[in-house]
Amino acid sequence: MEALNQKSKLIIGSTNLKTIRNKYEEIDWESRLVGILGARGTGKSTLVLQYLRKTYGLSDQAAYWSLDDIYFGNHTLIETIESFYFSGGRFLVLDEVHKYPTWARELKNAYDFYKKLKIVFTGSSVIDMLRLDVDLSRRAILYNLSGLSFREYLNFTNNLELPLFSLGEILSGHIDLANMVLSKINPLTEFNNYLKFGYYPFFLEGTKTYHLRIEQIIRLIIETELQFIEGMDIHKTKKIHQLLGLIAQSVPFKPNVAKLSEKIGIHRNTLTTYLHYLEKAKIINSLFAKGKSTSILQKPDKIFLENTNISYALAGANLDVGNLRETFFYSQVAEKHQLSLPDKGDFLVDDKYIFEVGGKNKSNFQIKDEQGSYLAIADLQFGTSNRIPLWLFGFVR
C-alpha cells in the first residue's frame, strides 16, 4: 500500500491548477459519496486531482487510487480502504472504478462501515448505476462531466471569465448578452477553432495529433468500455465500428434501420441496441420525436455525432457545414435541456421552443407560424428579434 500512496502523491503533486472546469464549483465535495461519470477524455481525473491538490496538498489524509492499478490484482478494494482509514485517511478518490469488477458492492460497504471517510469515484459514462447497485445509487450524488462548452473554451484560451446564461435569458435578451460578450472578445474569430479542436480539454496539450487521439479514444471506448454494459457481446465490436463508420458519413440523418441492418449484417433489434450503446458512450446523440418512447429498442428519428470534434476526426474533408451547425447546437443545449424532433424546424427544446439552425440567409419560412420559434444563425455577431447568433448557445450550460 505504501507504493500505492507514493504514486498518489506523485500524481497529485504534478497536477496543473491553471485551468479548472466550472463543474468543480458545482460538485458538493463535502458529501460522503460522490460519483463523477463521463466519456473518456473529458477531464474527470484532472478535475478530482485538482480538488485533492488544492484542498489537501500532499497530506496523508487524502489519496488518489486508479482501480486499474496492478496493486488491485492482488488486493481487494475494501481491505485497502480499511488500511487507509485506520491510518488516518479521510478523503479518497477512486478513478476508473468500472475497471474493478466488484467496485459497487465494496464501495457500498466502505460507505456503511467508515463514517468519517469521504469518497469520490469516477467512471465511464456507460455505467448504469441503477442497475449495478440500487443501494449504492441511493447513497451517491452523481454528476456528469461533458466536454468543454464554447464558453469554457473561450475562457480557457483567452484567460477570461465569461458567465453562464440561462436559455430564457438568451431568448429574451440575446442582443444585450451578445454586446456584453463582444465587449471582451469576438467569438466568431474563435468559433471554427472550437468546432475542430475545442471540446476535449486535452487540446491544451497541442492540436497536431488531436483528431488522432479522438480516434484512439473512440476505439478504446468501443473495444474496452462497452464491455461493462450488461448484455454487451464484446465479440461484436467490429460491427459497432462498421456502424459508426456509416453514421459518420451521413450525420445528422434519419436512420433507415432495415437498410443499415442489411448493410452491416445484423438484426434490426441488435442495430438499435448498438445505437443505444454508442449514445451511452457519448459518441453519438439521438433525437426522438416529441412524445416518442426512448427505450433501447426504439429507433431514433435522427442521429448526430456527440460533438463537432468527433465529426472532424471521423469525417474529415466530407463535412457539411449545416451538419456541423446542428451538431454544435445539440451538444451545447442538451447538457441542461430536453431536445426532441418537432414537426417543423430542427429542434424542439423542453417541449416549448422550436429552433431552426442555419446560415445568415436562413429565413423563418418553415417555422414562421409556430409559437415560440427562433432561428439560431451562424456567422452572426448580433441578432435581431427571433434571430439569435448560434455561438451564443455555447453559453447555455
ABEGO torsion letter per residue (X at the ends): XAAAAAAAAAAAAABBAABBBAAAAABBAABABBBBBEBBGAGAAAAAAAAAAAAAEABAABBBBBAABAAAAABBAAAAAAAAAAAGBABBBBBGAAABAAAAAAAAAAAAABAABBBBBBBBAABBAAAABAAAAAABBBBBBBBBBAAAAAAAAAGBBBBBBBAAAAAAAAAAAAAAAAAABBAAAAAAAAAAAAABAAAAAEAAAAAAAAAAAAAAAAAAAAAABBGBBAAAAAAAAAAAAAAAAAOBBBBBAAAAAAAAGBBAAAAAAAAAAAAAAGABBBBBBBGBBABAABBBABBBBABAAAAAAAAEAABBAAAAAAAAAAAAAAAABBBBBBABEABBBGGABBBBBBBAABBAAAAAABBGBBBBBBGBABBBEABBBAAAAAAAX
